[in-house]
Amino acid sequence: MDNVRICRLRALAARLRGLFQSQKRDNDFDEEVKVHLQLLVDRFVAQGMSQEEAADAARRQFGNTTLLQEDRRELRTCVSVEALARDVRYALRSLARSRAFAAVAIGTLGLGIGASTAIFSVIENVLLEPFPYKDASRMVFLRIHDTARGEEGDRQGYTANEFLEFAHQSHVFDGVIAASGDLVLYKQGEGVEAFDGADVTPGTFEFFGMPALHGRVLQPADYQPGAPPVFVIRHKTWMERFNGDPRVLNKTFVLNGTARTLIGIMPPRFGWYGADVWIPETPVPGAATGVAGLTRRWFLLGRLKPGVSKAQAAADAMVIANQLAKVNPQDYPAHFQVSAKVLGDSVIGRFESTLYTILAAVGLLLLIGCGNVANLMLARATSREKEFALRAALGAGRARLVRLLLVESLVLAIGGAALGVLIAWGGLKLIVAAMPQDFIPSESVIELNAPVLAFTLAVAVFTALSFGLAPALRAARRDLNDPLRSSGKGVIGGFGTGRMRDTVVVAEVAGSLTLLIAAGLLMRSFAALREVQLGLQADHVLQSLLLLPEDRYKTPAQSRGFFQPLLARVKELPGVEDATASSALPPYGGEDSKIDISGKSHEYEWHALVQQVSEGYFHVLRIPFKVGRSFAEEEVNDARKVAIVNETFVSSFLRGEDTMGRRIKLAALATPADPASEPWFEIVGVVADVTNSGLQAPVQPEIWIPYTITGSGAQVLMVRSERTPTSLMNEVRQAVWATDAGVALALPGALEDRISQRLYAGPRFSFLLMAIFGCLGLILVTIGVYSVLAYATSRKTHEIGIRIALGAERADVLRLVVTAGFRLVTAGVGIGLIVSLLLGRAIEAELARGVKPYDPATLAATALLLMVTAALACWVPARRAARVDPMVALRYE
Amino acid sequence: MTHAKKSEVLQGTLDLMILKTLHALGPQHGFGIARRIEQVSRDVLQLNEGTVYTSLLRLMQQGWITAEWGVSDNNRKAKFYSITARRSSLP
């Protein structure tokens, strides 16, 4: 075994040496051959031949010296680099001669390779390597799942106490950190700006192990009591807010009333918790309150010890959680499970299937492209039969011919890849612009990087093999005599390769139909989403989040002290119809709460969404009342315990019963720092259902109460006016600052725009890409069908001429060609339909409710579209065939 | 095409025959090897003698044999091939 290996190594070394000494070796060999031949001649002469006869016999016995020399060269050089270089030169020359073919092939491949490269780089950066942190795959977070409810009942935020318990008692982590969202206000110019801040626990930056780009990261000393207050800023925020000015480093900013020094600017890909700034904070058990009196929650992240699985981590955490549940039963559901999820799962779960669907689509597109090029190559190979036969006759071996053709394919594929990288580079900009931002981790930067380029290269080689191998083998297998004998564009020769080309076309049509159907379904789905009845009118409504400084706005009275005059001011602005405060923005409906209803007992927990609003809410959003009335202004201002519920609430809990005057207990309001002492609310009205859990999810039971009940009740301002919402923005901003100059406005804009941007972005992204790929596929198939028919017709010119001369009508000829083309298209459409139905399940998850993967309208429309396009592709060559002049055709040869 | 296949089978055999020849007779030049093979196979094996050189090159590359220029019996300059010392313990 070892010997064999040594032999191979020696041979390789010899070959490498051979690259450099070929001239001398060739001379040596010539000398040897000469001696050998001379000895043979001597021998034959001694046997009685004449000098000439002997020389001939010697040459015969020795064999072909040129071939020998070739063999030896091949032996001497590595995989015959020389020959390869020769082949590449030859391929380039031959492609340069047929520019149109090369352009179509490279263009087709460029599209396919470019599209797949672009999508792969999204997948690489978003799904495969989204996090720049070491051991990101071992970073997990814990989620508590209420086994009696769906995913919406899950919890992944923990109190400081819980965090400390998990951090200290767990055996599976070699590091646990946590972060808690912290709205950071700071004065900037005439108003106030807001940062998305994160309070981070000691060890956070050591945990991620990324150094700062400028300055330094947080260190243990920064967490010591009495240490100077500091913070670290994100690269993106630094670029956007401070134009990347390095002088802001070591400057002091007043954040939420505390003067903090900016000590570090992180590298672009650091984005822990999606925050703008990171502030050191040591969680202290018992310090319960965070924003506006609500219990502060920490999102915790642990790094698994090497070799520990997620299941082990979950089991370990379950033990701790069970202990915690005994101490704080109100924080835990009756039956629950703890699961451990990888960091990536926190962001990309839903986007993943979308991306893989699109990758599959792109792969299909690439295959269609390959099919096209394969057909072109086959056609080209057919017309090059003579050339290959000649080469074979002159001594080119089969392997040699195959290699020649493969090198040609490879040259095309590399050209396609180069074009593809350009297309991908441009396409990525479009994709990033169209991509729903919330769906990807803030750490991932979508770019063409080394793994992506390696992927492109691999794809190029794959395509070269997939479209080049069949024509190459075919060309090499040909019998030498036939092509040489026939005098050119023969009558017989052309039909030999027909079946293979036909198969490729059928496959292409099927693939393209699959793509088109997917695009069609996503389009239907997108349209269906747009038609979803929100239950409210979002037009002509201006919305903005209002960020109130926490230190001055804690109690319900303080909150009311701001909103009451603000609403009054805004309502007086010209053109304004009504304005309202709210705790949530449509189509979401506030916080989840356990509830009880007076006089009703129930086995399972009852849950409903609780939204806090002012009296104008239903008027601003045009939500109709079914029974009862809206809140009166005094009820809101006096913080009366009144409630309005939606129809789903009634049908879920009070079906067929009297609702008015019933009392509901809201458990969520019992826990905040300023608990509503008796959280029982009397129902005064029932409104029609309004989408309240996002566009796709069914409506949940919902309760509205006055925003004055808690200190955190109002966070959103919504204004209905006759004017376009954006024209109102400045006046509203002035009204806000006139009420309190310390309040910041976040995300001001038209409610309508927000809903379409944030909620349709995902479906629009899939639909848009799929539609583009569908169209590209259609174009490629049209080219494919056209080129095959055009080629076949031009080869049959002679035959058609004879037919016409023998009395065939032009219509007959037309029908002949169109039928031939249409047979292929129909077969392809049939297969495509079957494939689509089989693949329907894969795409079903991407579709809106109510759109089925076998939607007949979509199937019929796309199949028809394909047939019509294919008919056009058949028509052009058919017309050309019908116009054939028999005399010209017969003289053609 | 069939010709190529046949010659491939032959190559391995030829390599072995050359090695045996060199083992039996000591250093030989290409002509000598060709004669010996002709003799051993009793003229059954009709080969293009040139292919012997391809085999020789391959064997040399794998380190089985070495070559050096010398003078033949009838005073001609010729390349002599011999089995390398370490390799001569052939079966």
Interface residues (C-beta under 8 A of the other chain):
Chain A: I6 C7 R8 R10 A11 A14 R15 D28 F29 E31 E32 V33 V35 H36 Q38 L39 L40 D42 Q61 F62 G63 N64 T65 L68 D71 R72 L75 R76 G397 R398
Chain B: M1 A4 H29 G30 F31 A34 N48 E49 G50 T51 Y53 T54 L57 R58 M60 Q61 Q62 G63 W64 S72 N74 R76 K77 A78 K79
